[in-house]
Amino acid sequence: MLSYDKQLKALSQHLRKNMTDAENRLWLRLRRKQLKGRPVYRQKIIGKYIVDFYCPKADLVIELDGGQHYSETGKAKDGARDDALREMGIKVLRFSDRDVFENIDGVMERIWGCV
């Protein structure tokens, strides 16, 4: 079982209740074991991070990136976060919000290829 920072629980719950439009759109394709019969969790706490989506059976994190992720600071934070998750043995896939709105089938195809 993965460890997690219990202090992030309230924030994780808040993020689940207030997902972005892109997160909601992808969630409709991932929920209820639609990913090859595997459960996917949203706004899951892993270590000191809250990830957008997590499929434990595939050790896969799926992140959706809005505009703030493309700044130098955002890229650096995301890189450190991805490295930390990979050290835990977790694969990380990143998509832009735009990818979800303009090519949801391509996003799903790439996710399916990792599960």
C-alpha positions in Angstrom: 0.0 0.0 0.0 1.2 3.5 -0.9 1.8 5.9 2.0 0.2 9.3 1.9 0.1 12.6 3.7 -3.0 12.6 5.8 -3.0 16.4 5.9 -3.9 16.4 2.3 -7.2 14.5 2.8 -9.5 17.6 3.0 -7.8 19.2 -0.1 -8.2 15.9 -2.0 -11.9 15.8 -1.1 -12.4 19.4 -2.1 -10.7 18.8 -5.5 -12.9 15.7 -6.1 -16.0 17.9 -5.6 -14.6 20.7 -7.8 -13.0 18.9 -10.7 -12.2 20.9 -13.8 -14.2 20.5 -17.0 -11.4 18.5 -18.6 -11.1 16.2 -15.5 -14.9 15.6 -15.6 -14.8 14.8 -19.3 -12.0 12.2 -18.8 -13.6 10.9 -15.6 -16.7 9.9 -17.6 -14.4 7.6 -19.6 -12.5 6.2 -16.6 -15.0 5.6 -13.9 -16.9 2.4 -13.1 -14.1 0.2 -14.2 -14.3 1.2 -17.9 -10.5 0.9 -18.1 -10.2 -2.8 -18.9 -12.2 -3.6 -15.8 -9.8 -1.8 -13.5 -10.7 0.7 -10.9 -9.5 4.3 -11.3 -9.5 6.8 -8.4 -9.7 10.6 -8.8 -7.8 13.1 -6.8 -5.8 10.4 -5.1 -3.2 11.1 -2.5 0.1 9.4 -3.2 2.9 10.4 -0.8 2.9 14.1 -0.6 1.1 14.6 -3.9 -2.5 14.6 -5.0 -2.7 13.1 -8.5 -5.7 13.7 -10.9 -6.3 10.0 -11.6 -4.7 6.8 -10.3 -5.1 3.2 -11.5 -3.4 1.0 -8.8 -3.6 -2.3 -10.8 -1.6 -0.7 -13.6 0.5 1.5 -11.3 -0.5 4.4 -13.6 -1.1 8.1 -12.8 -2.9 10.3 -15.3 -2.4 14.0 -15.0 -4.3 16.8 -16.9 -2.4 20.0 -17.3 -4.0 23.4 -17.6 -2.1 26.6 -18.5 -0.2 26.9 -15.2 1.7 23.7 -15.9 3.5 25.3 -18.9 5.3 28.0 -17.0 9.0 27.4 -16.1 8.0 27.0 -12.4 5.1 24.6 -13.4 7.3 22.5 -15.6 9.9 22.2 -12.8 7.4 21.2 -10.2 5.8 18.7 -12.5 9.2 17.2 -13.4 10.1 16.7 -9.7 6.7 15.2 -9.0 6.9 12.8 -11.9 10.4 11.7 -10.8 9.2 11.1 -7.3 6.2 9.0 -8.6 8.4 7.0 -10.9 10.8 6.2 -8.0 7.7 4.6 -6.4 7.3 2.5 -9.5 4.4 4.5 -10.9 4.0 5.4 -14.6 2.9 8.9 -15.3 1.0 10.1 -18.3 0.4 13.8 -18.9 -2.2 15.3 -21.2 -3.2 18.9 -21.7 -6.7 20.0 -21.0 -6.9 20.8 -24.7 -6.0 17.2 -25.6 -9.0 16.0 -23.6 -11.4 18.4 -25.4 -10.1 18.0 -28.9 -8.9 14.4 -29.0 -10.5 12.4 -26.2 -10.3 9.2 -28.3 -6.5 9.6 -28.8 -6.1 10.3 -25.1 -8.0 7.1 -24.2 -6.0 5.1 -26.8 -2.8 6.1 -25.2 -4.1 5.3 -21.7 -5.3 1.9 -22.8 -1.8 1.2 -24.2 -0.4 1.6 -20.7 -2.8 -0.5 -18.8 
